[in-house]
């Protein structure tokens, strides 16, 4: 039987079909216009979410290795207990080529409102203006800064997790590899990877999934090419696992993981493979594959039952360390 959308998702998605049918593919030679168009769509989707008036925001700037100032936006719940607790460093989605913290204000504030855990979200530099491991290095620099300011910020440096969705999930996995390889102390306690973008070699179209996919294989190829150039998709090329974590020779020594992905997401198989590899190293890995859902399903359908289930699972993962 062919794959089908979750019925509630299909109902939410149907009114968008005329608009989405006119959406052009991402264009490598004109990323700026492609970026602007996609970001306008993301902003419209997230505008459906309620605001969280109990969450405040504070902007910081962190030095990258080359002197670039990386914006990091802190989300904290007002009037919460102050003993040292956990913190989360977050990396937004967007295929490495688009997106920003500012686009994710409402969903991030909602997570903080429901968990009271502070989130520090990183505006890393994007491809194709910045390539290879630059986005991941920005993300790691922000993590190092978070370690340095832990006592001032009132959280425990031994209770820091990385969290990201889509490209941000891939960056979170890459930062976890960096932290392991560079012997970060105290080590990361958890990685929360939401439909993560992990493998530049995922270039083969799955004919059963592609017609229902929200992020298409052609867009994925464009995004990886923007980041990695001609090395993208070449299994024999030397590609850093910090940029494409599925390329890591071993996942031994990584922190426990939470991974979720939709059944109709082109990242489904690479997410399952990554979870399986973690388990093979005897690393705890919680995996959820949601039937009938594509990439970024909660952005399109924030109020359906499946989104509520996924949100609950993610919140539980956030409260687990």
JOWO-V90112 format. One record per pair of residues at least 6 apart in sequence whose C-alpha atoms are under 6 Angstrom apart, sorted by sequence separation. I is the first residue (numbers start at 1). J is the second residue. D is the distance in Angstrom with one decimal. If there is no record, write none. Layout:
i->(I,I)
j->(J,J)
d->(D,D)
//
This chain:
i->(63,231,241,62,150,225,241,261,26,61,62,164,224,61,163,298,61,125,147,162,275,60,61,124,60,59,59,124,58,58,57,57,56,56,55,55,101,54,55,100,54,169,200,169,170,263,161,169,170,256,258,260,262,263,158,160,161,163,170,256,257,258,259,260,261,262,263,97,160,161,162,163,164,165,166,252,256,260,263,264,265,87,89,90,91,96,97,159,161,165,166,167,263,264,265,87,88,89,90,91,96,165,166,262,89,200,201,262,200,136,140,77,77,76,75,75,74,199,74,198,73,198,199,73,198,72,72,213,71,213,51,209,52,52,43,35,190,192,193,194,195,189,190,191,192,193,194,195,190,174,86,84,85,86,84,85,96,174,84,88,92,93,95,86,87,88,89,90,91,93,94,64,86,88,90,93,93,92,64,91,214,213,214,132,131,132,128,127,128,127,133,95,26,6,5,4,5,12)
j->(69,237,247,69,157,232,248,268,34,69,70,172,232,70,172,307,71,135,157,172,285,71,72,135,72,72,73,138,73,74,74,75,75,76,76,77,123,77,78,123,78,193,224,194,196,289,188,196,197,283,285,287,289,290,186,188,189,191,198,284,285,286,287,288,289,290,291,126,189,190,191,192,193,194,195,281,285,289,292,293,294,117,119,120,121,126,127,189,191,195,196,197,293,294,295,118,119,120,121,122,127,196,197,293,121,232,233,294,233,171,175,113,116,118,118,119,119,244,120,244,120,245,246,121,246,121,122,264,123,265,106,264,109,110,103,98,255,257,258,259,260,255,256,257,258,259,260,261,257,242,155,154,155,156,155,156,167,245,156,160,164,165,167,159,160,161,162,163,164,166,167,138,160,162,164,167,168,168,141,168,294,294,295,227,227,228,226,226,227,227,243,223,219,292,292,292,293,301)
d->(5.0,5.6,4.9,5.4,5.7,5.3,4.9,5.9,5.5,5.6,4.9,5.7,5.8,5.3,5.9,5.4,4.6,5.3,5.7,5.5,5.9,5.9,5.9,5.5,5.1,5.9,4.5,5.5,5.7,5.1,5.4,4.8,5.7,5.4,5.4,4.4,5.9,5.7,5.9,5.9,5.7,4.6,5.9,5.7,5.0,5.8,5.8,4.2,4.7,5.7,5.7,5.6,5.4,5.5,5.2,5.6,5.5,6.0,4.9,4.8,4.7,4.7,4.9,4.6,5.1,4.7,5.0,5.1,5.8,4.7,4.9,4.6,5.6,4.4,5.2,5.6,5.8,5.9,5.8,5.4,4.5,5.9,5.8,5.9,5.8,5.7,4.8,5.8,5.6,5.9,4.3,5.0,5.7,4.3,4.8,5.3,4.8,4.7,4.4,5.6,5.9,5.8,5.1,4.7,5.8,5.8,4.1,5.1,5.1,5.7,5.7,5.9,5.5,4.8,5.6,5.2,5.7,5.4,4.4,5.3,5.6,5.4,5.1,5.2,5.4,5.5,4.6,5.8,5.4,5.8,5.9,5.4,6.0,6.0,5.8,5.4,5.1,5.8,6.0,5.7,5.5,5.6,5.1,4.8,4.8,4.8,5.2,4.4,5.8,4.2,5.8,5.2,4.7,5.9,4.0,5.3,5.6,5.4,5.1,5.6,5.9,5.3,4.8,4.7,5.0,4.9,5.1,4.7,4.7,4.9,5.8,5.9,5.8,5.8,5.5,4.7,4.7,4.7,5.9,4.4,5.9,5.5,5.5,5.5,4.6,5.3,4.6,5.6,5.7,5.2,5.2,5.7,5.6,4.3,4.2,5.7,6.0,5.8)
//
